[in-house]
């Protein structure tokens, strides 16, 4: 489970740029230090101080990988990862802990962790962990999302492809498509769209404008308007 002796894959670290990473730790200073290091490579780092808070973020946002502390109040790292695995078997998860406790390590094995790291976490161990997590993501079946027979979305590069043609997406459109793909054939409320796109919120007109521009790229028929409630990405089984 711990693979710190592997060579560092710089190309993998470059792939972190557009990913969405969640870091969970009740130690605010350590949380900020880890976030600061990850932010060297990644533009999108979310933080939470316990498992319950982290689950709320996971349920609202599209997260590509998670690093969590083991010992936390309200919901610890093991309980959090166990809950995540009930619905998501492939998202890369890593637990960090103050304890080199074999019992905790053995207990965590069924969670299919990418790694179990012992604090203190230094720059080298963290970057090797991130590299390994990217590899895990690439090995999963969730990197490429087939939307229609012609449209495919790459979750690592954040590119939308229409056959061989690349369709460029803005950051807001990227957040929108991942939100829709997380909730295929289900209502995505205006409030949820607003939360994902901008922490300060979006006006109804701003959401309409975003959806209009996005429809022009993905196809109007795929996005259905549920009046006064939100929108739905309607996909048929391929």
C-alpha positions in Angstrom: 0.0 0.0 0.0 2.9 2.4 0.7 4.9 3.0 -2.4 7.3 5.7 -1.5 10.4 4.1 -3.1 9.0 4.4 -6.6 10.6 7.0 -9.0 8.8 10.3 -9.1 6.8 10.7 -12.4 7.0 14.4 -13.3 4.6 13.9 -16.3 2.0 12.6 -13.9 2.3 15.6 -11.7 1.6 17.8 -14.7 -1.7 16.0 -15.1 -2.8 17.3 -11.7 -3.3 20.8 -13.0 -7.0 20.4 -14.0 -8.0 17.8 -11.4 -10.2 18.4 -8.4 -8.6 17.2 -5.1 -10.2 17.1 -1.7 -8.0 17.3 1.5 -9.5 16.4 4.9 -7.8 17.1 8.2 -8.8 18.7 11.5 -5.4 20.3 12.0 -5.8 23.6 10.2 -2.1 24.3 10.0 -1.3 20.9 8.4 -4.4 21.2 6.2 -3.1 24.5 4.8 0.4 23.2 4.4 -0.8 20.2 2.4 -3.1 22.4 0.3 -0.2 24.8 -0.4 2.0 22.0 -1.7 -0.7 20.4 -3.8 -1.6 23.8 -5.2 1.9 23.9 -6.8 0.6 21.3 -9.3 -3.2 21.6 -9.0 -5.5 24.6 -9.5 -8.5 23.1 -7.7 -8.0 22.0 -4.1 -11.0 21.7 -1.7 -10.6 21.3 2.1 -12.7 20.0 4.9 -12.0 19.5 8.6 -13.9 16.2 9.2 -15.5 13.4 7.3 -19.0 14.7 7.5 -18.0 18.0 6.0 -16.0 16.2 3.3 -19.0 14.0 2.4 -21.1 17.2 1.9 -18.4 18.5 -0.6 -18.3 15.1 -2.4 -22.0 15.1 -2.8 -22.1 18.5 -4.2 -18.9 18.7 -6.3 -17.1 16.4 -8.7 -13.9 15.4 -6.9 -11.2 13.3 -8.7 -9.2 12.2 -5.6 -9.2 12.4 -1.8 -6.5 12.7 0.9 -7.8 12.3 4.5 -6.5 12.2 8.0 -7.5 9.1 10.0 -8.2 10.6 13.5 -10.8 13.4 13.2 -13.9 14.5 15.2 -17.5 13.9 14.1 -16.5 11.4 11.4 -13.0 9.9 11.2 -11.0 9.1 8.1 -11.8 5.4 8.1 -15.6 6.0 8.5 -15.5 8.6 5.8 -13.6 6.4 3.3 -15.9 3.5 4.2 -18.9 5.6 3.3 -17.4 6.8 0.1 -16.7 3.2 -1.0 -20.3 2.3 -0.6 -21.1 4.3 -3.7 -17.7 4.9 -5.4 -15.4 2.0 -5.8 -12.7 3.7 -7.9 -12.0 7.2 -6.7 -8.4 7.3 -5.5 -8.3 7.5 -1.6 -5.4 8.0 0.7 -5.3 8.1 4.5 -2.6 9.9 6.5 -2.2 9.3 10.2 0.0 10.1 13.2 0.2 6.4 14.0 2.2 3.6 12.5 -0.6 1.3 13.9 -0.8 -2.1 12.2 -4.4 -2.5 13.4 -5.5 0.7 11.6 -3.5 -0.3 8.5 -5.1 -3.7 8.3 -8.5 -2.3 9.0 -8.1 0.0 6.0 -7.0 -2.6 3.5 -10.6 -3.4 2.3 -11.0 0.3 1.4 -8.7 -0.2 -1.6 -6.6 2.8 -0.6 -4.0 4.2 -2.9 -1.7 4.6 0.1 -1.6 4.9 3.9 0.9 7.5 4.9 2.4 8.2 8.3 2.9 11.8 9.5 4.9 13.9 9.3 4.3 14.2 5.6 7.1 15.8 3.6 7.2 17.2 0.1 8.7 14.0 -1.4 6.2 11.6 0.1 3.3 13.9 -0.8 4.3 14.3 -4.4 4.9 10.6 -4.8 1.5 9.9 -3.4 -0.1 12.4 -5.9 1.7 10.7 -8.7 0.5 7.3 -7.6 -3.1 8.6 -7.3 -3.0 9.9 -10.9 -1.9 6.5 -12.0 -4.8 4.9 -10.1 -7.2 7.4 -11.8 -5.8 6.5 -15.2 -6.3 2.8 -14.5 -10.0 3.2 -13.5 -12.9 3.1 -15.9 -13.9 6.7 -15.1 -11.2 8.6 -17.0 -13.2 8.6 -20.3 -16.9 9.3 -20.1 -18.8 8.4 -23.2 -21.7 10.9 -23.5 -23.0 10.0 -26.9 -21.5 7.9 -29.7 -19.7 11.0 -30.9 -19.0 12.9 -27.7 -16.4 11.8 -25.1 -15.2 13.6 -22.0 -11.7 13.1 -20.6 -11.7 13.7 -16.9 -7.9 14.1 -16.6 -7.3 16.6 -19.4 -10.8 18.1 -18.9 -11.3 18.0 -22.7 -14.6 17.3 -24.6 -14.1 15.5 -27.9 -16.5 15.1 -30.8 -15.0 12.1 -32.6 -11.4 13.4 -33.2 -12.3 17.1 -32.8 -11.5 18.8 -29.5 -14.2 21.1 -28.1 -12.7 23.7 -25.8 -14.5 24.3 -22.5 -14.2 27.2 -20.1 -13.6 26.5 -16.4 -17.3 27.1 -15.7 -18.3 24.8 -18.5 -15.9 22.1 -17.2 -17.5 22.4 -13.7 -20.9 22.2 -15.3 -20.3 19.1 -17.4 -18.8 17.2 -14.5 -21.8 18.2 -12.4 -24.1 16.9 -15.1 -22.1 13.7 -15.6 -22.3 13.0 -11.8 -26.1 13.4 -12.0 -26.9 11.8 -15.4 -30.7 11.7 -16.1 -31.4 13.4 -12.8 -32.4 17.0 -12.0 -29.5 19.4 -11.2 -31.0 22.3 -9.4 -30.2 25.9 -10.1 -28.9 26.2 -6.5 -26.5 23.3 -7.0 -25.2 24.7 -10.3 -24.7 28.1 -8.5 -22.8 26.4 -5.7 -20.5 24.6 -8.0 -19.7 27.5 -10.3 -19.3 30.3 -7.8 -19.1 30.3 -4.0 -20.8 33.7 -4.0 -23.6 32.4 -6.1 -25.0 33.0 -9.6 -28.0 34.9 -10.7 -30.7 32.9 -12.6 -29.8 34.8 -15.8 -26.1 34.0 -15.4 -27.1 30.3 -15.1 -29.3 30.6 -18.2 -26.4 32.2 -20.1 -24.0 29.5 -19.1 -26.4 26.7 -20.1 -27.1 28.4 -23.4 -23.3 28.6 -24.3 -22.8 25.0 -23.1 -25.8 23.7 -25.2 -24.1 25.2 -28.3 -21.1 23.0 -27.7 -22.7 19.8 -26.4 -26.0 19.8 -28.3 -29.3 21.5 -27.3 -31.2 18.2 -27.1 -29.0 16.7 -24.4 -29.8 19.4 -21.8 -33.5 19.6 -20.7 -34.8 22.6 -18.8 -37.0 21.8 -15.8 -38.9 25.0 -15.4 -38.1 27.1 -12.3 -36.1 24.1 -10.9 -33.0 23.4 -12.9 -31.7 21.3 -15.7 -31.1 17.6 -16.6 -28.5 15.9 -18.8 -30.6 13.3 -20.6 -28.5 10.3 -21.9 -29.5 7.0 -23.4 -27.6 3.8 -22.8 -24.9 3.5 -25.5 
